[in-house]
Amino acid sequence: MLDIKFIIDNPQLVQKAAAAKKIQIEIKKVISLYELYKKESTHVQTLQAQKNQAAKERDIEKGKKIKKELEEAETLLQGMKE
């Protein structure tokens, strides 16, 4: 399996190698999906930090709101992994 960094850095090489093996792959789509995954992962980390901050400040309402949003974001992220 190829490392995503290698694919991003060498899209034409990967496309050419896949074609030589008669494998059809849309490199731009792979990179686009990875960027989307990375963005959502960053969003989850940000929400976790906000949740921790709300807990530290003992802001229950804000914590509940963030927790709900975090659960949705984590579900989406998990779906992307699968």
N, C-alpha and C positions, 0 to 999 in steps of 0.2 A: 504494500500500500504506500502511496506517495504522501509525503508531508504537504499540508496545505500551503505552507510558505513556499515550497518548491513549485507548486502548481501556480501560485500567484506570481512568482518571479519568472517563471518559464512557461507561460500559457501556450505559446506556439510549439515549443518542443514537446510538451505533453500531448497536445492535439495531434501532432505529427506521429508520435510514438503510438498513440491509441489507434490512429488510422492504419498504421502499418500492421497492427494486430487485429484489424477489422473490428475495432470497438468504437461504437458511436458514443460520443460524449460532448456535451455542450459546456466547454470550459467557462465561458462567461456566466452561465447559469450557476455552475458550481461556486465560482468566486462570489457571485451575487448572494447566494444562499449563505455562504460563510460570513460575509459582511453583515447580513441580517442577523445571523446567530450571534456574532460578536457584539453587535449593537444591543440586542436583547439581553445578553449576558451582562453587559455594562449597566443596563437599566436595572436588572435584578440586584446587582451589587450596590447601586445607588439607593435603591429602596431598602435594602438591608441596613445600610448605614443610617438612613432616615428613621427606620424603625427603632434601631438601637438608640438614636438620639432622643426620640420621643419617649422611650422607656427611661432613659436617663433623666429626662425632664419631668417624668411622671405625667405626661400628657396622654391620658387614656383614649380620648376621642381621636386624636391625631394618630395614635398607635393603631387603633382599630381600622381606621381608614387605610393606612399604609399597609397593614397586614393583609387586608382584602386585596388590594392592588398587587401586593407582592405574591400572594397565592396564585392570582391569575397569570402574572408574568412568569412565575416558576412553572406553571402548567404548560404555558406556551413554549417555554425554553425546553422543557422535557420532551414535548412533542417534536420539537426541531431535532433533538438528539436521535430520536427514533426514526 
